[in-house]
Amino acid sequence: MKIAGTGCAVAVALILGGCHSSEPQTPASTARCRHGAGDDVEMGAKVGGQSVEGGVETGWAGVKQAGAATGGLFTGGTKGAEEKWNEGKAETKQEGRELKGEVKQEVLPPCPD
């Protein structure tokens, strides 16, 4: 249910993102800040989209990690399961760090007045 609500929110944000056409247009090289509500909505949609995508990737990594740990239990006992779990934990943390970097790239500060 949360995914459907998030998807609707992103869709509304994308639709409303077109409302900022009356805002002054700047070249892409100088547009490293938000120029108003339209840019705020656009940035929110991008950040929301990146977050949802990253959450799905991280969730899938957790499912794979649990499966690998279960397989390790059968092949190497509890020690094998623990080793697989720790390997998966490190991979999941790395994916989370990468997601954080991607989301940070989408966040722009407000422009000075």
C-alpha positions in Angstrom: 0.0 0.0 0.0 2.9 2.4 0.8 4.4 1.7 -2.7 1.1 2.7 -4.4 0.9 5.8 -2.3 4.5 6.8 -3.1 3.9 6.1 -6.8 0.8 8.4 -6.8 2.8 11.1 -5.0 5.6 10.9 -7.5 3.1 11.0 -10.4 1.4 14.1 -8.9 4.8 15.7 -8.4 5.8 15.0 -12.0 2.5 16.5 -13.3 2.9 19.6 -11.1 6.5 19.9 -12.2 5.4 21.3 -15.5 3.8 24.3 -13.7 7.1 26.1 -13.4 7.4 27.1 -17.0 6.9 30.8 -16.1 10.0 30.7 -14.0 13.1 32.1 -15.5 15.0 29.5 -17.5 18.8 29.2 -16.8 21.4 27.3 -18.7 22.0 23.8 -17.2 25.6 24.8 -16.3 24.3 27.5 -13.8 21.1 25.7 -12.7 22.7 24.2 -9.6 20.0 25.6 -7.2 16.2 25.7 -6.9 14.5 28.7 -8.4 11.0 28.2 -6.8 8.2 25.8 -6.2 8.4 24.2 -9.6 12.0 23.3 -9.0 11.2 22.1 -5.5 8.6 19.7 -6.9 10.9 18.5 -9.6 13.7 17.8 -7.1 11.3 16.1 -4.8 10.1 13.8 -7.6 13.7 12.9 -8.5 14.8 12.3 -4.9 11.6 10.2 -4.3 12.2 8.2 -7.4 15.8 7.5 -6.5 14.8 6.6 -3.0 12.1 4.1 -4.1 14.5 2.5 -6.7 17.2 2.3 -4.0 14.9 0.8 -1.5 13.8 -1.9 -3.9 17.4 -2.7 -4.7 18.4 -2.8 -1.0 15.4 -5.0 -0.2 16.2 -7.4 -2.9 19.8 -7.5 -1.6 18.5 -8.4 1.8 16.4 -11.3 0.4 19.4 -12.6 -1.5 21.5 -12.3 1.7 19.0 -14.3 3.7 19.0 -17.0 1.0 22.8 -17.1 0.9 22.9 -17.5 4.7 20.4 -20.3 4.6 22.5 -22.0 1.9 25.6 -21.5 4.0 23.9 -23.2 6.9 23.5 -26.4 4.9 26.9 -26.3 3.4 29.0 -25.1 6.3 26.8 -25.3 9.3 26.3 -22.3 11.6 29.9 -21.0 10.9 29.2 -21.1 7.1 25.9 -19.3 7.6 27.5 -16.6 9.7 30.2 -16.1 7.1 27.6 -15.8 4.3 25.5 -13.4 6.5 28.5 -11.1 7.1 29.5 -11.1 3.4 25.9 -10.2 2.5 25.8 -7.5 5.3 28.9 -5.8 3.9 27.4 -5.8 0.4 24.1 -4.4 1.6 25.9 -1.6 3.5 27.9 -0.8 0.3 24.7 -0.6 -1.8 23.2 1.7 0.9 26.2 4.0 0.7 25.9 4.1 -3.1 22.2 5.0 -2.9 23.0 7.8 -0.4 25.5 9.2 -2.9 23.0 9.0 -5.8 20.2 10.7 -3.8 22.6 13.5 -2.6 23.4 14.3 -6.2 19.7 15.0 -6.8 19.3 17.4 -3.9 19.9 21.1 -4.8 20.0 24.0 -2.4 17.6 27.0 -2.8 19.0 29.8 -4.9 20.0 33.0 -3.1 17.5 35.8 -3.5 
